Amino acid sequence: MAREIDEAWISEAIERHRRVEQLRDDYERAVGSHHVSVHSPDDSIEVTVTAAGQITDIQIHGGLQHRRPAEFARELQAAVASAAEAARWAREKLHDEIFGRLRSLGEA
């Protein structure tokens, strides 16, 4: 027995696919352009990262003469770890903002 082809459903599915592709492109642009800044636990290092996880800037606040290398390395590692977590958080928020309003194919 042949199945009926629902032309309206097919048209809606094609339009939905186009919309999802547009939202995906919007998301990719937003992830690449959204920046988040975090600080090391002692506030001496500031790391700026995109939501995609790319570090775009590192600022050192205060002099380095009084710091031991191991102490500085720990602070830098903590700041970079915080930046990675902030980027993940930003991606999730952007995803929810962009795709959260997408309704399912069965919804009216």
Residue, then its C-alpha position, 0 to 999 in steps of 0.5 A: m500500500a502506497r503512503e500518502i505524501d503530505e506536501a504541507w508537512i514536507s514544506e514545513a520540514i524544509e522551512r524548519h531545516r532552513r531555519v535551523e541552519q540560520l540559527r546554527d550560523d547565528y550561534e557560530r557567529a555569536v560564539g566567536s564574537h562573545h567575550v568573557s573576562v575572568h580573574s585569577p584567585d588573587d585578581s592579579i591576572e585577567v584572561t579574556v576568552t571568546a565563547a568558542g574558548q579562544i583566549t584573546d587577551i591576558q592582562i597582568h595587574g601589578g608587578l612580577q618582581h615580587r612573585r615566585p615563578a611557581e606562584f605566578a604559574r598557579e595563578l595563571q593556570a587558575a585563570v586559564a581554567s576559569a576562562a575555559e569554564a566561562a567559555r563553556w558557560a557562555r556557549e550554553k547561555l548563547h545556545d539557550e538564547i538562540f535555540g531555546r525558542l525553536r519549537s518542535l515540528g509537531e507544535a502548532 
